Amino acid sequence: MTEVISVRFRGGCKNYFFDPQGMQVRMGDQVIVETAAGIEFATCTQGNHEVDDAAIVKPLSPVVRLATDNDRRTAEQNRKKEREAFDICEKKIAAHGLEMKLVNVSASFDGSKIIFYFTADGRVDFRELVRDLASVFRARIELRQIGVRDEAKMVGGIGICGRPFCCSEFLDGFLPVSIKMAKTQNLSLNPTKISGACGRLMCCLKYEQHAYEDATKRMPKVESFVQTPDGPGNVKSVDLLRETVKVALDSATPNEPLKCYHNCEVCVLRNGKGSRDGIEIPTERPARYVEEAADELDEPVFTTPFYMDARLEEAPIREKIGAPESGDGKSRRRHRGGRRRSGGGKPAEARPAQQGERQGGKAPKSGEEKKGGQQGRKPRPPKQAQQAAPAQQPREPKTAGAEGGEAKRRRPRHRGGRRGKGGEGSAPKSE
């Protein structure tokens, strides 16, 4: 075991091991390390820890010192120098008429070397460009041609998933991706949908490839001959994520839709395309896939709310879900005529007593006959009774014109336009 620290350089996602030389370095500390290219400024991503000797490449480069304020100012001056060098190099490229695209500029910590990264379709003769840049910056100039995937990693951006590019966020290297992965995952083969901003296949196609390969081994292929709980048939489509297949049964009618079965419900008689000759169809059919029973779960499963089941009368359950009990005063319904039921949900014995107290007298009995001729009806509130009192007085009879016929009395009309049927507020009939 060897004690090391992990550091990461600016703009990179890969961690490198360095010998701390007895220093205690914590995560987030900025350090000066010695590399093959010279002294560099880096950030510690993991403090002192031990790793196997097989995981490191000897000899291990040492840590020179912890970064000071002077070192941080030098690193900031180098960043400003890189921005100026980028603008100057673009102008030089345009002046020489070179077909190349400048991507990034990186300056060493001591300022002795400047690296220019560019992309181009083919080989570019940039010897004259290097001479011009060396005369301007008085340093060692190096031009490196990179690919489009490296360009996307350096520039960064947001992918179609809404997150930063994986290559610029956490990937320490590029994974090999092929079009076969898109076919295995049943993705669209449209290049615009499975390609990233760099124009190459998306790196995330590699993430779930092993899971799809494992599911493919367990699932039957398309056009396989299988036995189902409803009889034999051919597989027409396979859903690897749900592990279901759609089968065209031999006994199905021409317009009957495909039946969907779980992988454990089918028995593969022939995997893939081929002839049925010589294949014996078993008489026993596979059992159907049954979900886990509700009584085996920790909590019971109800298909309807508690308060809609008349068999459940426990008050704690109703209070828990906030369901109204039967006879609760909060639940009021209206008649078809638009009036509320008198008294709401109060007990029948309490309603007459309250009404009698409001009127200042005794409450009328439930069987007392009213003026309208109906029995058993409950009295209205006092305010309504006072308003209806003038309508109970009979009107003056009117003569039937010059012939002196019998006097007839009119019945008052209700607000709805229909004549009263002897109820309260209607005039008594003439004897």
NUGUVO-697204 format. One line per 5 residues: number of its first residue (from 1); their letters; for each residue z, x, y of C-alpha. Coordinates in Angstrom, 1 decimal, padded with zeros to 4 digits. Layout:
residues N
NUM	A	Z X Y  ...
This chain:
residues 431
1	MTEVI	000.0 000.0 000.0  -000.9 001.2 003.5  000.5 000.0 006.8  -002.2 -001.1 009.2  -002.9 -003.4 012.1
6	SVRFR	-005.9 -005.7 012.6  -007.8 -005.6 015.9  -010.9 -007.4 017.2  -013.3 -006.1 019.8  -014.7 -008.1 022.7
11	GGCKN	-017.3 -010.7 021.6  -016.7 -010.1 017.9  -015.2 -012.3 015.1  -014.6 -009.5 012.6  -011.2 -007.8 012.2
16	YFFDP	-010.9 -004.1 011.7  -008.0 -002.1 010.3  -006.5 000.8 012.2  -003.6 003.1 011.5  -000.7 002.3 013.9
21	QGMQV	000.6 005.9 013.8  004.2 004.6 013.7  003.9 002.3 016.7  005.0 -001.3 016.5  002.2 -003.5 017.7
26	RMGDQ	002.5 -007.2 018.0  -000.3 -009.9 017.8  -002.0 -010.3 021.2  -001.2 -006.8 022.4  -004.2 -004.8 023.8
31	VIVET	-004.6 -001.3 022.4  -006.8 001.7 022.8  -008.3 002.8 019.4  -010.6 005.6 018.3  -013.9 004.6 016.7
36	AAGIE	-017.0 006.4 015.6  -018.6 005.6 018.9  -015.7 006.9 020.9  -012.6 005.4 022.6  -012.7 001.6 022.7
41	FATCT	-010.5 -001.2 024.2  -009.5 -003.9 021.6  -007.0 -006.7 021.0  -004.5 -006.9 018.1  -005.0 -010.0 016.0
46	QGNHE	-002.2 -009.1 013.4  000.7 -006.8 013.8  002.0 -004.2 011.4  001.4 -005.2 007.8  000.6 -003.7 004.5
51	VDDAA	-002.7 -004.0 002.6  -004.0 -002.6 -000.7  -005.5 000.8 -000.6  -008.8 -000.7 -002.1  -009.1 -002.9 001.0
56	IVKPL	-009.5 -000.1 003.5  -012.1 002.6 004.0  -010.7 006.0 004.4  -010.2 007.9 006.5  -008.5 005.2 008.6
61	SPVVR	-009.0 005.5 012.4  -005.8 005.8 014.4  -004.5 003.8 017.4  -004.4 006.0 020.4  -001.9 004.0 022.6
66	LATDN	-001.0 000.6 023.9  -003.2 -000.4 026.8  -001.8 000.1 030.2  -002.6 -001.5 033.5  -004.9 001.3 034.3
71	DRRTA	-006.8 000.7 031.1  -007.1 -003.0 031.9  -008.6 -002.2 035.3  -011.1 000.2 033.7  -012.1 -002.5 031.2
76	EQNRK	-012.6 -005.0 034.1  -014.8 -002.4 036.0  -016.9 -002.0 032.9  -017.5 -005.8 032.7  -018.7 -005.7 036.3
81	KEREA	-021.0 -002.8 035.5  -022.5 -004.7 032.5  -023.4 -007.6 034.8  -025.1 -005.3 037.2  -026.9 -003.5 034.4
86	FDICE	-028.2 -006.8 033.0  -029.9 -007.8 036.3  -031.4 -004.3 036.8  -032.8 -004.2 033.3  -034.4 -007.6 033.6
91	KKIAA	-036.2 -006.4 036.7  -037.4 -003.2 035.0  -038.7 -005.2 032.0  -040.7 -007.5 034.3  -042.1 -004.4 036.2
96	HGLEM	-043.2 -002.8 032.9  -044.7 -006.0 031.6  -042.9 -005.8 028.2  -042.7 -008.8 025.9  -039.0 -008.7 025.2
101	KLVNV	-036.0 -010.9 026.1  -032.8 -009.2 027.2  -029.7 -010.8 025.5  -026.6 -008.8 026.3  -025.4 -005.5 027.7
106	SASFD	-022.3 -003.6 026.4  -020.8 -000.5 028.0  -018.4 001.9 026.3  -014.8 002.2 027.5  -015.3 005.6 029.0
111	GSKII	-018.7 004.6 030.5  -020.7 007.3 028.8  -023.0 004.9 027.0  -024.7 001.6 027.7  -026.3 -000.5 024.9
116	FYFTA	-028.9 -003.2 025.7  -029.6 -005.9 023.1  -032.9 -007.7 023.2  -035.1 -009.9 021.0  -038.9 -009.6 020.6
121	DGRVD	-041.5 -011.0 018.2  -042.8 -007.6 017.2  -042.4 -003.9 017.9  -042.0 -002.9 021.6  -042.7 000.4 023.2
126	FRELV	-039.8 000.8 025.6  -039.8 004.6 026.1  -040.7 004.3 029.8  -038.0 001.6 030.2  -035.3 003.9 028.8
131	RDLAS	-036.2 006.7 031.2  -036.0 004.4 034.2  -032.6 003.0 033.1  -031.2 006.5 032.5  -032.2 007.6 036.0
136	VFRAR	-030.4 004.7 037.5  -027.1 004.6 035.5  -026.7 008.4 034.8  -025.5 007.5 031.2  -026.8 007.4 027.7
141	IELRQ	-029.1 004.4 027.3  -029.6 002.7 023.9  -031.8 -000.3 023.3  -031.3 -002.4 020.1  -033.5 -005.1 018.8
146	IGVRD	-031.6 -008.0 017.2  -032.6 -011.3 015.5  -032.3 -014.8 016.7  -029.1 -015.4 014.7  -027.4 -012.4 016.4
151	EAKMV	-028.6 -013.8 019.7  -026.9 -017.1 019.1  -023.7 -015.3 018.1  -023.6 -013.3 021.3  -024.6 -016.1 023.7
156	GGIGI	-022.6 -018.8 022.0  -022.9 -022.6 022.6  -022.2 -026.0 021.2  -023.8 -027.2 018.0  -024.9 -030.7 017.0
161	CGRPF	-021.5 -031.3 015.5  -019.9 -031.0 019.0  -018.0 -027.8 018.2  -018.8 -024.2 019.2  -021.1 -022.2 017.0
166	CCSEF	-019.5 -021.1 013.7  -021.0 -017.6 014.1  -019.5 -017.1 017.5  -016.1 -018.8 016.6  -014.9 -017.4 013.3
171	LDGFL	-017.6 -016.2 011.0  -017.4 -012.4 010.5  -020.9 -012.3 008.9  -024.0 -014.4 008.3  -024.1 -016.3 005.0
176	PVSIK	-027.4 -016.6 003.1  -028.7 -020.1 003.4  -031.8 -021.6 001.7  -033.7 -024.8 001.7  -032.5 -025.4 -001.9
181	MAKTQ	-029.0 -026.2 -000.5  -030.4 -029.0 001.6  -032.2 -030.4 -001.5  -029.0 -030.2 -003.6  -027.0 -032.1 -000.9
186	NLSLN	-029.7 -034.8 -000.6  -030.3 -034.0 003.1  -033.4 -034.6 005.2  -035.8 -031.8 004.9  -036.8 -032.3 008.5
191	PTKIS	-036.4 -028.8 010.1  -035.1 -030.2 013.4  -032.2 -031.9 011.6  -031.1 -029.0 009.4  -031.7 -026.1 011.8
196	GACGR	-029.3 -024.7 014.3  -029.8 -023.6 017.9  -031.1 -020.3 016.6  -034.0 -022.0 014.8  -032.7 -021.0 011.3
201	LMCCL	-031.0 -023.2 008.7  -027.4 -024.1 009.7  -024.7 -021.9 008.3  -022.6 -025.0 007.5  -024.9 -025.8 004.6
206	KYEQH	-023.1 -023.1 002.7  -019.7 -024.6 003.1  -020.0 -027.6 000.6  -022.6 -026.1 -001.7  -020.2 -025.3 -004.5
211	AYEDA	-018.7 -028.8 -004.5  -022.2 -030.3 -004.7  -023.2 -027.9 -007.5  -020.1 -028.9 -009.5  -020.8 -032.7 -009.0
216	TKRMP	-024.4 -032.2 -010.1  -023.3 -030.8 -013.4  -021.1 -033.8 -014.1  -023.5 -036.5 -012.9  -026.7 -037.7 -014.8
221	KVESF	-030.1 -036.9 -013.3  -032.5 -039.4 -011.9  -034.5 -041.3 -014.5  -031.9 -040.6 -017.2  -031.5 -043.1 -020.0
226	VQTPD	-027.9 -044.4 -020.1  -025.8 -047.1 -021.7  -023.8 -049.2 -019.3  -021.2 -052.0 -019.8  -024.1 -054.5 -019.2
231	GPGNV	-026.6 -052.8 -021.5  -029.0 -049.8 -021.5  -031.1 -048.8 -018.5  -032.6 -046.0 -016.4  -030.8 -044.3 -013.5
236	KSVDL	-032.7 -044.7 -010.2  -030.4 -043.0 -007.7  -027.3 -040.8 -007.8  -024.5 -040.6 -005.1  -022.8 -037.3 -005.6
241	LRETV	-019.9 -037.9 -003.2  -018.9 -041.3 -004.6  -019.9 -040.3 -008.1  -021.8 -043.5 -008.6  -025.3 -044.2 -010.0
246	KVALD	-027.6 -047.2 -009.6  -029.2 -048.3 -012.8  -032.2 -050.6 -013.5  -031.2 -052.5 -016.6  -033.7 -053.3 -019.4
251	SATPN	-032.4 -056.9 -019.5  -032.8 -057.3 -015.7  -035.4 -059.7 -014.2  -038.1 -058.2 -011.9  -036.4 -059.4 -008.7
256	EPLKC	-032.8 -058.5 -009.8  -031.2 -055.7 -007.7  -030.0 -052.5 -009.2  -026.5 -052.4 -010.6  -024.1 -049.8 -009.4
261	YHNCE	-021.7 -048.0 -011.9  -019.1 -045.3 -011.7  -019.8 -042.1 -013.5  -017.2 -042.9 -016.1  -018.8 -046.3 -016.9
266	VCVLR	-022.1 -044.9 -018.2  -022.9 -043.0 -021.4  -025.9 -040.6 -021.0  -028.3 -041.0 -023.9  -031.0 -038.8 -022.4
271	NGKGS	-030.5 -036.7 -019.3  -033.6 -036.6 -017.1  -037.1 -037.9 -017.7  -038.6 -038.3 -021.2  -039.4 -040.7 -024.0
276	RDGIE	-036.9 -043.0 -025.7  -038.4 -042.4 -029.1  -035.8 -041.5 -031.6  -032.9 -042.3 -029.3  -030.3 -044.6 -031.0
281	IPTER	-028.7 -047.1 -028.7  -025.0 -047.4 -029.6  -023.6 -050.9 -030.2  -020.4 -050.2 -028.4  -020.6 -050.3 -024.6
286	PARYV	-018.5 -048.2 -022.3  -015.5 -049.7 -020.7  -015.6 -050.8 -017.0  -014.0 -048.7 -014.4  -010.6 -050.3 -013.4
291	EEAAD	-008.8 -049.5 -010.2  -005.1 -048.7 -010.4  -003.1 -051.8 -010.8  -001.0 -053.1 -007.9  002.2 -053.2 -009.9
296	ELDEP	002.0 -049.5 -010.6  001.9 -048.6 -006.9  005.0 -047.9 -004.8  004.4 -050.9 -002.5  003.0 -054.3 -003.5
301	VFTTP	-000.5 -055.2 -002.4  -001.0 -058.7 -000.9  -004.4 -060.1 -000.4  -003.2 -062.7 002.1  -000.6 -062.5 004.9
306	FYMDA	003.0 -063.4 003.9  003.2 -066.5 006.1  000.0 -068.0 004.6  001.6 -068.1 001.1  003.7 -071.2 000.7
311	RLEEA	005.6 -069.7 -002.2  007.3 -067.0 -000.1  010.2 -068.4 001.8  012.4 -065.4 002.4  013.4 -065.3 006.0
316	PIREK	013.7 -061.4 006.2  010.1 -061.1 005.2  009.0 -063.6 007.9  011.1 -061.9 010.5  009.6 -058.5 009.6
321	IGAPE	006.0 -059.7 010.1  006.8 -062.0 013.0  005.5 -065.1 011.3  006.7 -068.5 012.6  008.9 -070.6 010.2
326	SGDGK	008.2 -074.2 009.5  009.8 -076.4 012.2  010.1 -073.7 014.8  010.0 -074.9 018.3  007.5 -072.2 019.3
331	SRRRH	004.7 -073.6 017.2  003.5 -076.8 018.9  000.4 -078.7 018.0  -001.5 -081.3 020.0  -002.7 -084.7 018.8
336	RGGRR	-006.3 -085.6 018.9  -005.6 -087.5 022.1  -004.4 -084.4 023.8  -000.6 -085.2 024.0  002.1 -083.0 022.5
341	RSGGG	004.5 -084.3 020.0  007.6 -085.4 021.6  010.6 -083.2 021.2  008.7 -080.2 019.8  010.5 -078.8 016.8
346	KPAEA	014.0 -080.0 017.7  016.0 -082.0 015.1  015.5 -085.8 015.3  019.2 -086.5 015.8  019.4 -084.1 018.8
351	RPAQQ	016.4 -085.6 020.7  017.7 -089.1 021.5  021.1 -087.7 022.5  019.5 -085.3 025.0  017.3 -088.1 026.4
356	GERQG	020.3 -090.4 026.8  022.2 -087.8 028.7  019.3 -087.4 031.1  019.1 -091.1 031.8  022.9 -091.3 032.3
361	GKAPK	023.4 -093.9 029.5  023.3 -094.2 025.8  020.4 -093.2 023.8  018.3 -096.0 022.4  018.2 -096.6 018.7
366	SGEEK	015.3 -095.5 016.7  014.6 -099.1 015.6  014.9 -100.8 019.0  011.9 -102.9 019.9  009.9 -101.9 023.0
371	KGGQQ	008.2 -104.0 025.6  004.8 -103.3 024.2  005.7 -104.9 020.8  005.8 -101.6 018.8  008.9 -100.6 016.8
376	GRKPR	010.2 -097.3 015.8  008.5 -095.4 018.7  010.6 -092.9 020.6  011.2 -093.5 024.3  009.3 -091.4 026.9
381	PPKQA	011.1 -089.1 029.4  012.6 -091.0 032.4  009.9 -089.8 034.8  007.2 -091.3 032.7  009.2 -094.5 032.2
386	QQAAP	009.6 -094.9 036.0  005.9 -094.5 036.6  005.0 -097.0 033.8  007.6 -099.6 035.1  005.3 -101.2 037.8
391	AQQPR	002.6 -101.7 035.3  004.9 -103.9 033.1  005.1 -106.6 035.7  002.5 -109.4 035.2  -000.1 -109.9 037.8
396	EPKTA	-000.8 -113.2 039.6  -003.2 -115.5 037.7  -006.6 -116.0 039.2  -008.4 -119.4 039.1  -011.8 -119.6 037.4
401	GAEGG	-013.8 -120.4 040.5  -014.8 -123.9 041.8  -014.7 -125.6 038.4  -010.9 -125.1 038.2  -010.9 -123.7 034.7
406	EAKRR	-007.8 -122.3 033.1  -006.2 -119.3 034.7  -006.9 -116.1 032.8  -005.1 -112.9 033.1  -006.7 -109.5 032.9
411	RPRHR	-005.4 -106.7 030.7  -005.0 -103.4 032.5  -007.4 -100.7 031.5  -006.2 -097.3 030.4  -007.3 -094.1 032.0
416	GGRRG	-009.7 -093.5 029.2  -011.5 -096.8 030.0  -010.4 -098.8 026.9  -008.2 -101.9 027.0  -004.6 -101.6 025.9
421	KGGEG	-003.7 -103.0 022.5  -000.3 -104.3 023.3  001.3 -101.0 023.9  003.5 -099.9 026.7  002.0 -100.6 030.1
426	SAPKS	-000.1 -103.6 029.0  000.5 -107.1 030.4  001.9 -109.8 028.0  -000.6 -112.3 026.6  -000.6 -115.9 028.0
431	E	000.8 -118.4 025.6
